[in-house]
């Protein structure tokens, strides 16, 4: 790739998965991509997501939940939806962007009945690592059939 591509990770609340994907992309693929994240509704960044990304050396502490409308003027080459709700709600104004859906389990949902904090963190770590694998496979994993 000769010039950086802008990639948006879109999830429901921009609290966990999309924040992780933005962090991994900007850490592992910064030569080829500039990553952004947003949600279809505003939330807050999940502290457990910040914690497990910190364990992997990625600092999300300065991240905040934002809506797509808060990224005016950014022309996206790729829009990656990470959950079904975001895929169904993906705005049509991304007409030039290549739209890709790659769903990941929702760590807060998985952890809701965890017997311990360690068990809950295990769900976050699993999804964190799955997102890392996805990001490491760029640009191949961004191709659509």
C-alpha positions as protocol buffer text, in pm:
chain_id: "A"
residue {
  index: 1
  type: UNK
  ca { x: 0 y: 0 z: 0 }
}
residue {
  index: 2
  type: UNK
  ca { x: 138 y: 337 z: -95 }
}
residue {
  index: 3
  type: UNK
  ca { x: -82 y: 573 z: 106 }
}
residue {
  index: 4
  type: UNK
  ca { x: -261 y: 529 z: 435 }
}
residue {
  index: 5
  type: UNK
  ca { x: -622 y: 419 z: 417 }
}
residue {
  index: 6
  type: UNK
  ca { x: -879 y: 551 z: 662 }
}
residue {
  index: 7
  type: UNK
  ca { x: -1073 y: 275 z: 835 }
}
residue {
  index: 8
  type: UNK
  ca { x: -1374 y: 318 z: 1062 }
}
residue {
  index: 9
  type: UNK
  ca { x: -1472 y: 50 z: 1312 }
}
residue {
  index: 10
  type: UNK
  ca { x: -1839 y: 78 z: 1389 }
}
residue {
  index: 11
  type: UNK
  ca { x: -2018 y: -86 z: 1680 }
}
residue {
  index: 12
  type: UNK
  ca { x: -2333 y: -15 z: 1877 }
}
residue {
  index: 13
  type: UNK
  ca { x: -2199 y: 196 z: 2163 }
}
residue {
  index: 14
  type: UNK
  ca { x: -1832 y: 248 z: 2071 }
}
residue {
  index: 15
  type: UNK
  ca { x: -1745 y: 117 z: 2414 }
}
residue {
  index: 16
  type: UNK
  ca { x: -1543 y: -202 z: 2366 }
}
residue {
  index: 17
  type: UNK
  ca { x: -1490 y: -390 z: 2038 }
}
residue {
  index: 18
  type: UNK
  ca { x: -1459 y: -86 z: 1812 }
}
residue {
  index: 19
  type: UNK
  ca { x: -1222 y: 80 z: 2061 }
}
residue {
  index: 20
  type: UNK
  ca { x: -1007 y: -235 z: 2069 }
}
residue {
  index: 21
  type: UNK
  ca { x: -1000 y: -253 z: 1689 }
}
residue {
  index: 22
  type: UNK
  ca { x: -899 y: 113 z: 1663 }
}
residue {
  index: 23
  type: UNK
  ca { x: -622 y: 61 z: 1918 }
}
residue {
  index: 24
  type: UNK
  ca { x: -487 y: -253 z: 1753 }
}
residue {
  index: 25
  type: UNK
  ca { x: -497 y: -103 z: 1404 }
}
residue {
  index: 26
  type: UNK
  ca { x: -317 y: 216 z: 1503 }
}
residue {
  index: 27
  type: UNK
  ca { x: -55 y: 9 z: 1690 }
}
residue {
  index: 28
  type: UNK
  ca { x: 0 y: -274 z: 1441 }
}
residue {
  index: 29
  type: UNK
  ca { x: -94 y: -129 z: 1103 }
}
residue {
  index: 30
  type: UNK
  ca { x: -2 y: 239 z: 1133 }
}
residue {
  index: 31
  type: UNK
  ca { x: 208 y: 235 z: 816 }
}
residue {
  index: 32
  type: UNK
  ca { x: -96 y: 145 z: 606 }
}
residue {
  index: 33
  type: UNK
  ca { x: -403 y: 254 z: 802 }
}
residue {
  index: 34
  type: UNK
  ca { x: -535 y: 537 z: 1016 }
}
residue {
  index: 35
  type: UNK
  ca { x: -810 y: 390 z: 1234 }
}
residue {
  index: 36
  type: UNK
  ca { x: -1114 y: 558 z: 1384 }
}
residue {
  index: 37
  type: UNK
  ca { x: -1404 y: 419 z: 1582 }
}
residue {
  index: 38
  type: UNK
  ca { x: -1761 y: 527 z: 1645 }
}
residue {
  index: 39
  type: UNK
  ca { x: -2096 y: 396 z: 1755 }
}
residue {
  index: 40
  type: UNK
  ca { x: -2452 y: 419 z: 1636 }
}
residue {
  index: 41
  type: UNK
  ca { x: -2531 y: 550 z: 1984 }
}
residue {
  index: 42
  type: UNK
  ca { x: -2309 y: 709 z: 2247 }
}
residue {
  index: 43
  type: UNK
  ca { x: -2191 y: 520 z: 2551 }
}
residue {
  index: 44
  type: UNK
  ca { x: -1869 y: 521 z: 2751 }
}
residue {
  index: 45
  type: UNK
  ca { x: -1549 y: 328 z: 2703 }
}
residue {
  index: 46
  type: UNK
  ca { x: -1563 y: 3 z: 2898 }
}
residue {
  index: 47
  type: UNK
  ca { x: -1301 y: 4 z: 3178 }
}
residue {
  index: 48
  type: UNK
  ca { x: -1237 y: -370 z: 3134 }
}
residue {
  index: 49
  type: UNK
  ca { x: -1162 y: -312 z: 2765 }
}
residue {
  index: 50
  type: UNK
  ca { x: -913 y: -42 z: 2866 }
}
residue {
  index: 51
  type: UNK
  ca { x: -760 y: -281 z: 3121 }
}
residue {
  index: 52
  type: UNK
  ca { x: -710 y: -580 z: 2888 }
}
residue {
  index: 53
  type: UNK
  ca { x: -577 y: -362 z: 2608 }
}
residue {
  index: 54
  type: UNK
  ca { x: -335 y: -211 z: 2858 }
}
residue {
  index: 55
  type: UNK
  ca { x: -215 y: -561 z: 2941 }
}
residue {
  index: 56
  type: UNK
  ca { x: -126 y: -593 z: 2572 }
}
residue {
  index: 57
  type: UNK
  ca { x: 55 y: -259 z: 2568 }
}
residue {
  index: 58
  type: UNK
  ca { x: -220 y: -56 z: 2399 }
}
residue {
  index: 59
  type: UNK
  ca { x: -335 y: 252 z: 2593 }
}
residue {
  index: 60
  type: UNK
  ca { x: -705 y: 329 z: 2546 }
}
residue {
  index: 61
  type: UNK
  ca { x: -729 y: 552 z: 2852 }
}
residue {
  index: 62
  type: UNK
  ca { x: -765 y: 866 z: 2640 }
}
residue {
  index: 63
  type: UNK
  ca { x: -1035 y: 718 z: 2417 }
}
residue {
  index: 64
  type: UNK
  ca { x: -1397 y: 824 z: 2441 }
}
residue {
  index: 65
  type: UNK
  ca { x: -1722 y: 705 z: 2289 }
}
residue {
  index: 66
  type: UNK
  ca { x: -1829 y: 900 z: 1985 }
}
residue {
  index: 67
  type: UNK
  ca { x: -2094 y: 902 z: 1717 }
}
residue {
  index: 68
  type: UNK
  ca { x: -2020 y: 886 z: 1345 }
}
residue {
  index: 69
  type: UNK
  ca { x: -2133 y: 1248 z: 1319 }
}
residue {
  index: 70
  type: UNK
  ca { x: -1836 y: 1347 z: 1536 }
}
residue {
  index: 71
  type: UNK
  ca { x: -1595 y: 1250 z: 1257 }
}
residue {
  index: 72
  type: UNK
  ca { x: -1687 y: 1513 z: 996 }
}
residue {
  index: 73
  type: UNK
  ca { x: -1471 y: 1547 z: 693 }
}
residue {
  index: 74
  type: UNK
  ca { x: -1301 y: 1209 z: 724 }
}
residue {
  index: 75
  type: UNK
  ca { x: -1328 y: 1013 z: 401 }
}
residue {
  index: 76
  type: UNK
  ca { x: -1327 y: 647 z: 489 }
}
residue {
  index: 77
  type: UNK
  ca { x: -1186 y: 383 z: 259 }
}
residue {
  index: 78
  type: UNK
  ca { x: -1326 y: 104 z: 477 }
}
residue {
  index: 79
  type: UNK
  ca { x: -1613 y: 83 z: 723 }
}
residue {
  index: 80
  type: UNK
  ca { x: -1599 y: -232 z: 932 }
}
residue {
  index: 81
  type: UNK
  ca { x: -1903 y: -321 z: 1139 }
}
residue {
  index: 82
  type: UNK
  ca { x: -1820 y: -538 z: 1438 }
}
residue {
  index: 83
  type: UNK
  ca { x: -2170 y: -628 z: 1557 }
}
residue {
  index: 84
  type: UNK
  ca { x: -2502 y: -708 z: 1391 }
}
residue {
  index: 85
  type: UNK
  ca { x: -2675 y: -395 z: 1524 }
}
residue {
  index: 86
  type: UNK
  ca { x: -2413 y: -169 z: 1368 }
}
residue {
  index: 87
  type: UNK
  ca { x: -2431 y: -362 z: 1040 }
}
residue {
  index: 88
  type: UNK
  ca { x: -2807 y: -312 z: 1027 }
}
residue {
  index: 89
  type: UNK
  ca { x: -2775 y: 54 z: 1122 }
}
residue {
  index: 90
  type: UNK
  ca { x: -2473 y: 138 z: 905 }
}
residue {
  index: 91
  type: UNK
  ca { x: -2542 y: 476 z: 748 }
}
residue {
  index: 92
  type: UNK
  ca { x: -2572 y: 490 z: 372 }
}
residue {
  index: 93
  type: UNK
  ca { x: -2359 y: 805 z: 348 }
}
residue {
  index: 94
  type: UNK
  ca { x: -2045 y: 589 z: 334 }
}
residue {
  index: 95
  type: UNK
  ca { x: -2112 y: 539 z: -36 }
}
residue {
  index: 96
  type: UNK
  ca { x: -1747 y: 533 z: -145 }
}
residue {
  index: 97
  type: UNK
  ca { x: -1624 y: 321 z: 144 }
}
residue {
  index: 98
  type: UNK
  ca { x: -1588 y: -52 z: 118 }
}
residue {
  index: 99
  type: UNK
  ca { x: -1824 y: -195 z: 380 }
}
residue {
  index: 100
  type: UNK
  ca { x: -1720 y: -509 z: 562 }
}
residue {
  index: 101
  type: UNK
  ca { x: -1886 y: -696 z: 845 }
}
residue {
  index: 102
  type: UNK
  ca { x: -1672 y: -897 z: 1083 }
}
residue {
  index: 103
  type: UNK
  ca { x: -1867 y: -969 z: 1398 }
}
residue {
  index: 104
  type: UNK
  ca { x: -1712 y: -1042 z: 1734 }
}
residue {
  index: 105
  type: UNK
  ca { x: -1876 y: -1157 z: 2056 }
}
residue {
  index: 106
  type: UNK
  ca { x: -1967 y: -876 z: 2296 }
}
residue {
  index: 107
  type: UNK
  ca { x: -1742 y: -907 z: 2605 }
}
residue {
  index: 108
  type: UNK
  ca { x: -1978 y: -724 z: 2846 }
}
residue {
  index: 109
  type: UNK
  ca { x: -2260 y: -956 z: 2741 }
}
residue {
  index: 110
  type: UNK
  ca { x: -2044 y: -1266 z: 2781 }
}
residue {
  index: 111
  type: UNK
  ca { x: -1920 y: -1147 z: 3120 }
}
residue {
  index: 112
  type: UNK
  ca { x: -2260 y: -1055 z: 3263 }
}
residue {
  index: 113
  type: UNK
  ca { x: -2292 y: -1382 z: 3458 }
}
residue {
  index: 114
  type: UNK
  ca { x: -1924 y: -1437 z: 3529 }
}
residue {
  index: 115
  type: UNK
  ca { x: -1857 y: -1588 z: 3870 }
}
residue {
  index: 116
  type: UNK
  ca { x: -1550 y: -1370 z: 3923 }
}
residue {
  index: 117
  type: UNK
  ca { x: -1369 y: -1067 z: 3790 }
}
residue {
  index: 118
  type: UNK
  ca { x: -1098 y: -1295 z: 3652 }
}
residue {
  index: 119
  type: UNK
  ca { x: -1357 y: -1497 z: 3462 }
}
residue {
  index: 120
  type: UNK
  ca { x: -1507 y: -1176 z: 3321 }
}
residue {
  index: 121
  type: UNK
  ca { x: -1164 y: -1051 z: 3213 }
}
residue {
  index: 122
  type: UNK
  ca { x: -1110 y: -1383 z: 3036 }
}
residue {
  index: 123
  type: UNK
  ca { x: -1394 y: -1302 z: 2796 }
}
residue {
  index: 124
  type: UNK
  ca { x: -1247 y: -960 z: 2726 }
}
residue {
  index: 125
  type: UNK
  ca { x: -903 y: -1110 z: 2665 }
}
residue {
  index: 126
  type: UNK
  ca { x: -1040 y: -1368 z: 2422 }
}
residue {
  index: 127
  type: UNK
  ca { x: -1219 y: -1106 z: 2213 }
}
residue {
  index: 128
  type: UNK
  ca { x: -917 y: -872 z: 2236 }
}
residue {
  index: 129
  type: UNK
  ca { x: -697 y: -1146 z: 2092 }
}
residue {
  index: 130
  type: UNK
  ca { x: -949 y: -1232 z: 1818 }
}
residue {
  index: 131
  type: UNK
  ca { x: -961 y: -866 z: 1713 }
}
residue {
  index: 132
  type: UNK
  ca { x: -579 y: -855 z: 1711 }
}
residue {
  index: 133
  type: UNK
  ca { x: -570 y: -1157 z: 1478 }
}
residue {
  index: 134
  type: UNK
  ca { x: -823 y: -989 z: 1247 }
}
residue {
  index: 135
  type: UNK
  ca { x: -622 y: -665 z: 1237 }
}
residue {
  index: 136
  type: UNK
  ca { x: -293 y: -847 z: 1179 }
}
residue {
  index: 137
  type: UNK
  ca { x: -443 y: -1007 z: 868 }
}
residue {
  index: 138
  type: UNK
  ca { x: -505 y: -669 z: 697 }
}
residue {
  index: 139
  type: UNK
  ca { x: -538 y: -605 z: 407 }
}
residue {
  index: 140
  type: UNK
  ca { x: -639 y: -962 z: 318 }
}
residue {
  index: 141
  type: UNK
  ca { x: -923 y: -974 z: 572 }
}
residue {
  index: 142
  type: UNK
  ca { x: -1068 y: -652 z: 429 }
}
residue {
  index: 143
  type: UNK
  ca { x: -1152 y: -807 z: 95 }
}
residue {
  index: 144
  type: UNK
  ca { x: -1513 y: -881 z: 12 }
}
residue {
  index: 145
  type: UNK
  ca { x: -1638 y: -1144 z: -229 }
}
